[in-house]
């Protein structure tokens, strides 16, 4: 079996519309709407949200590379369209050439592709931030629960008042 390389991931062809986002959507739908997380589930959820942030981080890196590629292709399409209308005797000014280049079909297609990849990158970045925040929130809930257990002497844990670090 061949190993997947960064070159394979970044590759030449990328369509954000073809990316499987089912796992991200599943984790996103599991986010509590009111922020209320049961202490018993916090450890499991913290792991899930860390996994979601990891997936989003990988996708964000790939999407960022493709945003740069799409922007370059958009600029190339614009310049080619501008040059194409430069030789046209009917188009006499640079302002008119620029206007004609902006309505060129190849340029519009490149703009649409750039917008799709940029929107995907922003969506992934938003999910990445959400998962990181929820992971942090779960860790704080666990820290608070462990602190209460230690303070009450629950489970035979000795109270160590000199310990200022996290409970886990």
C-alpha positions in Angstrom: 0.0 0.0 0.0 1.3 3.4 -0.9 1.7 6.0 1.7 -0.2 9.2 1.4 2.1 12.2 1.0 1.5 15.9 1.4 2.0 16.2 -2.4 -1.0 13.9 -2.8 -3.1 15.9 -0.4 -2.3 19.2 -2.0 -2.3 17.9 -5.5 -3.5 19.8 -8.5 -7.2 19.1 -8.4 -9.3 20.0 -5.3 -13.0 20.6 -5.1 -14.4 21.5 -1.7 -17.7 20.2 -2.9 -16.3 16.7 -3.1 -14.8 16.6 0.5 -16.5 14.2 2.9 -17.5 16.4 5.9 -19.8 13.8 7.5 -17.6 13.3 10.6 -17.2 17.0 11.1 -21.0 17.5 10.8 -21.7 14.7 13.2 -19.4 16.2 15.8 -20.8 19.7 15.1 -24.3 18.5 15.6 -23.3 16.9 18.9 -22.2 20.3 20.3 -24.6 21.1 23.1 -26.7 24.1 22.1 -27.0 25.4 25.6 -23.4 24.7 26.7 -24.6 22.3 29.3 -22.3 19.3 29.5 -22.7 16.4 32.0 -19.5 15.8 34.0 -19.8 12.0 33.3 -19.7 12.7 29.5 -17.1 15.5 29.6 -14.1 13.2 29.2 -15.5 11.4 26.2 -16.6 14.7 24.6 -13.2 16.3 25.2 -11.6 13.5 23.2 -14.2 13.7 20.4 -13.8 17.5 20.1 -10.0 17.1 20.1 -10.4 14.6 17.2 -12.7 17.1 15.4 -10.1 19.9 15.8 -7.4 17.6 14.5 -9.5 16.7 11.4 -10.3 20.4 10.8 -6.6 21.4 11.3 -5.6 18.9 8.6 -8.3 20.1 6.2 -7.5 23.7 6.9 -3.9 23.3 5.9 -5.0 21.7 2.6 -7.7 24.3 2.0 -5.3 27.1 2.7 -2.9 25.8 0.1 -5.7 25.5 -2.4 -6.9 29.1 -1.6 -3.5 30.3 -2.7 -3.5 28.2 -5.8 -7.0 29.3 -6.7 -6.1 33.0 -6.2 -3.1 32.5 -8.5 -5.3 30.9 -11.2 -7.8 33.7 -10.8 -5.1 36.3 -11.4 -3.8 34.3 -14.4 -7.3 34.1 -15.9 -7.7 37.9 -15.5 -4.4 38.7 -17.1 -5.0 36.4 -20.0 -8.4 37.9 -20.6 -6.9 41.4 -20.4 -4.2 40.5 -22.9 -6.8 38.9 -25.2 -8.8 42.1 -25.4 -5.6 44.2 -25.8 -5.3 43.0 -29.4 -9.0 43.8 -30.1 -9.2 47.0 -32.1 -12.7 47.7 -30.8 -11.5 47.9 -27.2 -9.4 51.1 -27.1 -8.8 51.9 -23.5 -7.3 50.0 -20.6 -10.4 50.7 -18.5 -12.5 49.0 -21.2 -10.1 46.1 -21.4 -10.3 45.7 -17.7 -14.1 45.7 -17.8 -14.0 43.1 -20.6 -11.5 41.0 -18.7 -13.8 40.9 -15.7 -16.7 39.5 -17.7 -14.6 36.9 -19.5 -16.0 33.4 -18.9 -12.7 31.8 -17.9 -12.1 34.6 -15.4 -15.6 34.2 -13.9 -15.1 30.5 -13.6 -11.7 31.1 -11.8 -13.4 33.6 -9.5 -16.2 31.1 -8.6 -13.6 28.4 -7.9 -11.6 30.8 -5.7 -14.8 31.7 -3.8 -15.7 28.1 -3.2 -12.3 27.2 -1.8 -12.2 30.3 0.3 -15.6 29.6 1.7 -14.6 26.0 2.5 -11.5 27.2 4.3 -13.5 29.7 6.4 -16.0 27.0 7.2 -13.3 24.6 8.3 -11.6 27.3 10.3 -14.9 28.1 12.1 -15.4 24.4 13.0 -11.8 24.2 14.1 -12.3 27.1 16.5 -15.6 25.6 17.8 -14.0 22.2 18.5 -11.1 23.8 20.3 -13.3 25.9 22.5 -15.5 22.9 23.3 -12.5 20.8 24.1 -11.3 23.5 26.5 -14.7 23.8 28.1 -14.8 20.0 28.7 -11.4 20.1 30.2 -12.5 22.9 32.6 -15.6 20.9 33.6 -13.4 17.9 34.3 -10.9 20.1 36.3 -13.7 21.5 38.4 -15.2 18.0 39.0 -11.8 16.6 40.0 -11.2 19.6 42.3 -14.5 19.0 44.0 -13.7 15.3 44.5 -10.3 16.2 46.0 -11.8 18.8 48.3 -14.4 16.4 49.6 -12.1 13.5 50.1 -14.2 11.5 47.7 -12.7 8.2 46.4 -10.0 8.3 49.1 -8.0 11.1 47.3 -5.9 13.0 49.8 -6.3 16.7 49.8 -3.0 18.4 48.8 -3.4 22.1 49.3 0.0 22.9 47.9 -0.9 21.6 44.5 -2.0 24.5 42.3 -1.8 22.6 39.0 -4.7 21.0 37.0 -6.5 18.2 38.8 -5.9 15.6 36.0 
